[in-house]
């Protein structure tokens, strides 16, 4: 039986609150203490802090709620199209307080994502769009048809409204739609209820050691992403935590800004995908390190993509001199369909790493070995249950067998907005006490000695000549070449004349003068030697040209589509 349960019982406890009602409660308790800070780097290299106290945030949320409640009734959708700011938080919580279904999206100016934004808006059909005066012109231009345009409200231009009492929502009413990143498919809106959201926010606060007035959250992750939203809004509203935000671009321009914010926030809890930790280690200078004090960081969450052992070591080595403790690294697994968090490595000690035989792992079994694929544990479930199953039959896997990860708990969403979700949500067997079914995640993993190890995604698996290959293994091998830009490779399968074939797309390192043909040949040889896999093609692109998601992760699905439709050809070097 490959099911693992949390160290505390799974509960479906009734909740009579929402994030917005909890804000009201914290405003009465914490009053004039700072609730929210956005460090704005657009006009200042050192950043300009924009803050709201709990009382101010509560009042502004009430103003937005009063305005939107006059436009649409409960259950209508309110899309947030704005840049990262305190106003984004105000807009999102204002929609929830008014009983509307919030839809956290992004301003139309986000490069390369206009198609995703248009698809999400068409899917959710909002009655109102919430934005800011800074983004108003772009929003009006994007919503080109005035006849079909929802009402647009700039939340920072509203006159204060009189305080009023708002009804407590039904815990099973929809709180918001969390649109998937689109890294593996067309974006779909996950329906999350107030019960789902508060359950997962509480699970996260417990797992990461959050305490009001003692810890705070620090985040540059986009607020329209599942992890960014729960870290930046959900957990703070649930746990009464101060929240510090910055724009993702501010982090990418100078990663030391994130670490400076961690240093300035005692008891900081933060999160980032794996690539961000390696990016910090390679880009933060010794002079910048002299300003860092990281000994008071409580938790650094590494999630949303495979956690690489080398990245953890590189980051720890780079910042140990700044007081960073190894045990604050918390490897995690989650997905939007479960609100976000599913499992996390144990507190107080580094995440476990196990090396498995690569061939046996590709064949579907986790067998420890002296050499092979080293995986980082994503720990144990956070207030929910996890099982490993056969992806086709749904039958539980045998011990040590790789299969699809399935999840059950009060945090699992209700399905996809406007779509048939029966093949993904509520799968049998149902829990006899809660009635909860299982979520098919589409992710592959294995339970080894009571902990979850994520091995990849079903849809990303590269199958050539009957052998399974995990794309991240191929990508790691390609990136070992000095002329390949770190964290730039994407491996995927295509259908060729003689069956499935493997392709690698990568970026040449900045300032590298390596011969493109020689680089491609070296990557082919390394993959052949390390994996017994002959590559159909190696595409070498200039730095920054490999397609990515809006959170900066490599998008294998977009790489594959661009390769097949020929749009990568124009950017190919050589």
Secondary structure, DSSP 8 states (H G I E B T S, - for coil): --EEE-SS----------HHHHHHHHHHHHTTSEEEEEEE-SS-TT-EEEEEEHHHHHHHHHHHHHHHHTT--TT-EEEE---SSHHHHHHHHHHHHTT-EEEE---TTSTT-HHHHHHHHHHH--SEEEE-TTTHHHHHHHS--GGG--EEEEGGG-------------TTSEEEEEE---SSSS--EEEEEHHHHHHHHHHHHHHTT--TTT-EEEE-S-TTSHHHHIIIIIHHHHHT-EEEEE-HHHHHH-THHHHHHHHTSTTEEEEE-HHHHHHHHHH--HHHHTT---TT--EEEE-SS---HHHHHHHHHHHGGGT--GGGEEEEEE-GGGSSEEEE--TTS---EEEE-HHHHHTTB--B-SSSEEEE---EESSSEEEEE-TTT--B--TTB-EEEEEESTTS--EETTS--TTTSSBSS--TTT---BEEEEEEEEEETTEEEEEEEGGG-EEETTEEE-HHHHHHHHHTSTTB-TT--EEEEEEETTEEEEEEEEEB-TT----HHHHHHHHHHHHHHHHS--EEEEEEE-TT-S-B-TTS-B-HHHHHHHHHHTTTGGGB--
